[in-house]
Structures are given as structure tokens and as C-alpha cells.
């Protein structure tokens, strides 16, 4: 099991989501942190990974014990253009 940590920006992004979307994203992150469940792919052209939860994406970095969520948002927006 890994520990999930949010950057300040990712926490603000998560708080801005509607309650049902926020719950789905948190459930997706918990599922991945506990037993590796989820649609996760390595990002091309930059470091990190993405977790797909319906229309939403979580961009994150990870090591053996920690998942650092960097961005949470809809795919239709500028998800992959953020630095």
C-alpha cells in the first residue's frame, strides 16, 4: 500500500470538483494505492503517470511508498499542457 499526497495545486483542483466526481477520483486513487487497480499509463514526453477515472485524469509521480498527485481535472481541458 502506498501513501497518497497531493500538491497544493492538486488539492485545490480536487476541491473544485463536484462531490460525485471528487468521490470517484479519491476512490480511484485509493484503489491504485492499495492494490494497483486502475487505468494507469506512463506519460510520454515527460515524467510521471496518469490515472483515468471516467472523464477525469490524475497526473502523478510515484516511488516505492508514495504517490504524489500533481494535477486533477477533466480530460477536455488543458490536462496534459500543464507544466
Phi and psi in degrees as a GROMACS rama.xvg file:
@    title "Ramachandran Plot"
@    xaxis  label "Phi"
@    yaxis  label "Psi"
@TYPE xy
-107.383  157.988  UNK-2
-91.9777  133.722  UNK-3
-99.3991  126.742  UNK-4
-125.573  137.466  UNK-5
-107.182  139.198  UNK-6
-71.4316  166.699  UNK-7
-59.7365  -42.7487  UNK-8
-64.8233  -41.6644  UNK-9
-66.6407  -37.2983  UNK-10
-64.7737  -39.5797  UNK-11
-65.9457  -41.0629  UNK-12
-60.9812  -43.8959  UNK-13
-64.7522  -42.9226  UNK-14
-63.5396  -27.8419  UNK-15
-77.9967  -13.6892  UNK-16
-75.9011  153.38  UNK-17
-62.2655  157.34  UNK-18
-56.9031  -44.4582  UNK-19
-66.2698  -37.9005  UNK-20
-69.2856  -40.2923  UNK-21
-61.2496  -42.4916  UNK-22
-63.4798  -43.1288  UNK-23
-63.6434  -42.4718  UNK-24
-64.9563  -44.5565  UNK-25
-64.2558  -39.7191  UNK-26
-63.8329  -40.0563  UNK-27
-63.8289  -43.2189  UNK-28
-65.305  -42.0421  UNK-29
-63.8117  -42.0938  UNK-30
-61.3662  -40.3092  UNK-31
-70.661  -39.6072  UNK-32
-67.3988  -35.0479  UNK-33
-79.5632  -52.6265  UNK-34
-136.319  16.2719  UNK-35
80.2781  12.0603  UNK-36
-73.8668  145.986  UNK-37
131.369  163.023  UNK-38
-89.9533  90.1779  UNK-39
-115.777  133.453  UNK-40
-135.79  151.289  UNK-41
-74.1635  139.176  UNK-42
-74.279  140.745  UNK-43
-95.3958  139.515  UNK-44
84.8324  -2.34099  UNK-45
-162.319  165.84  UNK-46
-76.7476  150.779  UNK-47
117.152  -177.065  UNK-48
-134.908  167.589  UNK-49
-132.875  143.838  UNK-50
-113.487  126.075  UNK-51
-97.6043  126.672  UNK-52
-130.759  89.9481  UNK-53
63.7825  -124.282  UNK-54
-83.1477  -4.98762  UNK-55
-104.658  151.906  UNK-56
-127.915  142.608  UNK-57
-117.961  117.359  UNK-58
-93.6017  131.682  UNK-59
-151.132  162.368  UNK-60
-115.348  155.196  UNK-61
-147.403  156.765  UNK-62
-132.84  -159.164  UNK-63
-67.4455  -27.4749  UNK-64
-124.747  -6.58066  UNK-65
-135.438  141.921  UNK-66
-114.292  120.856  UNK-67
-106.098  104.156  UNK-68
-76.2773  125.083  UNK-69
-103.39  -33.6626  UNK-70
-148.811  141.708  UNK-71
-134.068  125.574  UNK-72
-177.708  177.927  UNK-73
-73.0376  148.07  UNK-74
-67.5776  -32.083  UNK-75
-66.6254  -17.0909  UNK-76
-89.4929  -158.236  UNK-77
-88.1059  42.9822  UNK-78
-52.1778  -51.8508  UNK-79
-89.3146  -2.93701  UNK-80
-92.5461  -12.0015  UNK-81
-70.2819  148.239  UNK-82
